[in-house]
Amino acid sequence: MILRLAAGAYRVAIGVCASHAEGKEWQDLTAEYWHDLGCVCFYRSQIRHRRGVDEGGRKALVAMAVRCVGTALKRHPGSESFWNALGVYTLMEDARMSQHAFIRAVECNSRSPIPWTNLGYLYLLHNDLDLASQAFQKAQFVDPDWALGWLGQAFVAERMGGRKEAREVVEHAFELGGEVEFELAYTYAHHTYTHLLTSSTRDPSSFALASFCLLKFIERRSGDPAALNLFGLVLERQGRYQDAVGAFEGAIRGLEKLAGGGDVGRKLEMAVENRARCLVSSGRFGEASAAYSQLSSLRQQRGDSTLPADPYAEVGYGLSLFFEGRLRESLVAFERALQVLESRSGEVGTKVANDVGVLLSQVLYALGSVEHVELARAQLFQCIQKDPTYLKALIGLCALGLVREDATLAQSAAAELIKVCPADCGDGGDDADVDWVLSRLFLMQGNVKTAKGFLSKAVHRYPWKAERWARVAELVYR
């Protein structure tokens, strides 16, 4: 509404200026008003684009914006800002026109970093990394404190594979910040998050700066669904699950206000799934299962009645149902997830399928009948058939043998576990589980010294992990 009123006001102002067509000052003022009217039209088109509605209306507004700035250029062809505006308006519609406009803007004022930077982003958009790098370097030369030029250079470095260089340049751009610090906050946070996902670090504090940047961004745009969703993902990595749930709920509210286009619908599904996952992590299992049911309803509304492309939703649903005590429904969810995963080839697919297989065996055992216990045993053996060195299945078989007083099963699994080198267990704590289940086996055999030795080894490998000391203390107390 405000933009429509602004457009009307500019049209009135242009009409007033037209009645004074003889004066040069009036001509210049008319050009400025035509430029501003083009800005209003372009902003209206961007609002439609973000809402995902009326693509035809959006294109008509862009065309109107181009006509307005074209009229302004006829009256003032030497204006850098007018040419730059034309380049921005045609960036996604007509690459050649956009390139021509940015180059003319540079010719009008070669000391401005803005058209150089925008030209660089145009080249980056079309994957011409060499020309993009040259344009960004020009922007940096013209104004070394212009942060957006450095940010563009960081994107070029990342596209070329220089992740470390890209991250350093992004940090430098954020430090320069100044007036564009707000715009950089989201970009920096997104870059940091994606970088850490591909790195080997598991330290939650590594995400602190990304969390801070997003908090600053959300202070200005409290209803931005993309920022809230990313904020939730960062908080999840920090282990702040309750806060993450709140962020995802904000993203869901923002998306529900938008029109239900295909892209918006998929984003809403992602936000709902993210919220459900964090509800499981925070122990709110009833709310989590309800959220997964909502996710299923959304997918049905979108016409997707097939198995989910991503089985992780089924795993999360199965976990929430399991901890609610709804074991049979949990079993069905895990079976659906396993069915999808087993259809996928590759090492990663096998690893995840085995993880789900172990969860499935736990549900089967929890059901309690002799038949279900045998099915749990068979499921664990099936995991080992896929990967004979799969530790979780070996640990599960050894534990199953211990609780069912099946010495043959427990000792056979233990014999395989003893062969495992601790260095091959990774840093997920599997080595401690191996030592713990072996200590239980020897303790049941009356060999307390050997049992204590296994737990002591686990402590010596990671002496800063309190739960390992707690296990040793429990054994000593006995």
Residue pairs with C-beta under 8 A, 6 or more apart in sequence:
3 40
3 43
3 44
3 47
4 44
6 40
7 37
7 40
7 41
7 44
10 33
10 36
10 37
10 40
11 37
13 33
14 30
14 33
14 34
14 37
17 26
17 27
17 29
17 30
17 33
18 30
20 26
21 27
27 75
27 76
28 75
28 76
30 75
31 71
31 72
31 73
31 75
31 76
31 79
31 82
32 72
34 68
34 69
34 71
34 72
34 75
35 68
35 69
35 72
35 79
35 81
35 82
35 85
37 68
38 64
38 65
38 66
38 67
38 68
38 69
38 72
38 85
38 89
39 65
39 85
41 61
41 62
41 64
41 65
41 68
42 61
42 62
42 65
42 85
42 88
42 89
44 61
45 58
45 59
45 61
45 62
45 65
48 54
48 55
48 57
48 58
48 61
49 58
50 258
51 258
51 259
52 258
52 259
52 261
52 263
52 264
53 259
53 261
59 93
62 89
62 93
65 89
66 86
66 89
66 90
66 93
69 82
69 85
69 86
69 89
70 86
72 79
72 82
73 79
73 82
73 83
73 86
76 82
78 108
79 108
80 105
80 108
80 109
80 112
80 115
81 105
83 101
83 102
83 104
83 105
83 108
83 115
84 101
84 102
84 105
84 114
84 115
84 118
86 97
86 98
86 101
87 97
87 98
87 99
87 100
87 101
87 102
87 105
87 115
87 118
87 119
87 122
88 98
88 118
90 97
90 98
90 101
91 98
91 118
91 121
91 122
91 125
95 122
95 125
95 126
98 122
99 119
99 122
102 115
102 118
102 119
102 122
103 119
105 112
105 114
105 115
106 112
106 115
106 116
106 119
109 115
110 142
111 142
112 142
113 139
113 140
113 142
113 143
113 146
113 148
113 149
114 139
114 146
116 135
116 136
116 138
116 139
116 142
116 149
117 135
117 136
117 139
117 146
117 148
117 149
117 152
119 135
120 131
120 132
120 133
120 134
120 135
120 136
120 139
120 149
120 152
120 156
121 132
121 152
123 129
123 131
123 132
123 135
124 132
124 152
124 155
124 156
124 159
127 159
129 156
129 159
129 160
132 152
132 156
133 153
133 156
135 152
136 149
136 150
136 152
136 153
136 156
137 153
139 146
139 148
139 149
139 152
140 146
140 149
140 150
140 153
143 149
145 176
145 178
146 176
147 173
147 174
147 176
147 177
147 178
147 180
147 181
147 184
148 173
148 180
148 183
148 184
150 169
150 170
150 172
150 173
150 176
151 169
151 170
151 173
151 184
151 187
153 169
154 165
154 166
154 167
154 169
154 170
154 173
154 191
155 166
157 163
157 165
157 166
157 169
158 166
158 191
163 195
163 198
166 191
167 191
167 192
167 195
170 187
170 188
170 191
170 192
171 188
173 184
173 188
174 181
174 184
174 185
174 188
174 213
177 184
181 216
182 216
182 217
182 220
185 213
185 214
185 216
185 217
186 213
186 214
186 217
186 226
186 227
186 230
188 209
188 210
188 213
189 209
189 210
189 211
189 213
189 214
189 217
189 230
189 231
189 234
190 230
192 207
192 209
192 210
192 213
193 207
193 210
193 230
193 233
193 234
193 237
196 206
196 207
196 210
196 237
202 427
204 237
204 238
204 239
205 238
207 234
207 237
207 238
208 238
210 234
211 231
211 234
211 235
211 238
214 227
214 230
214 231
214 234
215 231
217 224
217 227
218 224
218 227
218 228
218 231
221 227
222 250
223 250
223 253
223 254
223 257
224 254
225 250
225 251
225 252
225 254
225 255
225 258
225 267
225 271
226 251
226 267
228 247
228 248
228 250
228 251
228 254
229 247
229 248
229 251
229 267
229 270
229 271
229 274
231 247
232 244
232 245
232 246
232 247
232 248
232 251
232 271
232 274
232 275
232 278
233 244
233 274
235 241
235 243
235 244
235 247
236 244
236 274
236 277
236 278
236 281
241 278
241 279
241 281
241 282
242 282
244 274
244 278
245 275
245 278
245 279
245 282
245 284
248 271
248 272
248 274
248 275
248 278
249 275
251 271
251 274
252 268
252 271
252 272
252 275
255 264
255 267
255 268
255 271
256 268
258 264
262 302
265 298
265 301
265 302
266 302
268 298
269 295
269 298
269 299
269 302
272 291
272 294
272 295
272 298
273 291
273 292
273 295
273 313
273 316
275 291
276 288
276 291
276 292
276 294
276 295
276 313
276 316
276 317
276 320
277 288
277 312
277 316
279 285
279 287
279 288
279 291
279 320
280 288
280 316
280 319
280 320
280 323
283 323
285 319
285 320
285 321
285 323
285 324
286 320
286 324
288 316
288 319
288 320
289 317
289 320
289 321
289 324
289 326
292 313
292 316
292 317
292 320
295 313
299 308
307 336
307 339
307 340
308 314
308 336
308 340
309 340
311 336
311 337
311 338
311 340
311 341
311 352
311 356
312 337
314 333
314 334
314 336
314 337
314 340
315 333
315 334
315 337
315 356
315 359
317 333
318 330
318 331
318 333
318 334
318 337
318 359
318 363
319 330
319 359
321 327
321 329
321 330
321 333
322 330
322 362
322 363
322 366
327 363
327 366
327 367
328 367
330 363
331 360
331 363
331 364
331 367
334 356
334 359
334 360
334 363
335 360
337 356
338 353
338 356
338 357
338 360
341 349
341 352
341 353
341 356
342 349
342 353
344 353
350 386
350 387
351 387
353 386
354 383
354 386
354 387
354 390
354 392
354 393
355 392
357 379
357 380
357 382
357 383
357 393
358 379
358 380
358 383
358 392
358 393
358 396
360 379
361 375
361 376
361 377
361 379
361 380
361 383
361 396
362 376
362 396
364 372
364 373
364 375
364 376
364 379
365 372
365 373
365 376
365 400
373 400
373 404
376 400
377 397
377 400
377 409
380 393
380 396
380 397
380 400
381 393
381 397
383 390
383 392
383 393
384 390
384 393
384 394
384 397
387 393
388 416
389 420
389 424
391 417
391 420
391 425
391 430
391 433
391 434
392 430
392 433
394 413
394 416
394 417
394 420
395 413
395 417
395 430
395 433
395 434
395 437
397 409
397 410
397 412
397 413
398 409
398 410
398 413
398 414
398 417
398 437
398 438
398 441
399 437
399 440
400 406
400 409
400 410
401 407
401 408
401 409
401 410
401 411
401 412
401 413
402 410
402 437
402 440
402 441
402 444
410 441
411 441
414 437
414 438
414 441
417 434
417 437
417 438
418 438
420 434
422 431
422 434
422 457
422 461
425 431
425 434
429 465
431 458
431 461
432 458
432 462
432 465
432 467
432 468
432 471
435 454
435 455
435 457
435 458
436 454
436 455
436 458
436 471
438 451
438 454
439 450
439 451
439 452
439 454
439 455
439 471
439 475
440 451
441 451
442 448
442 450
442 451
442 454
443 451
443 475
448 475
451 475
452 472
452 475
452 476
455 468
455 471
455 472
455 475
456 472
458 468
458 471
459 465
459 468
459 469
459 472
462 468
463 469
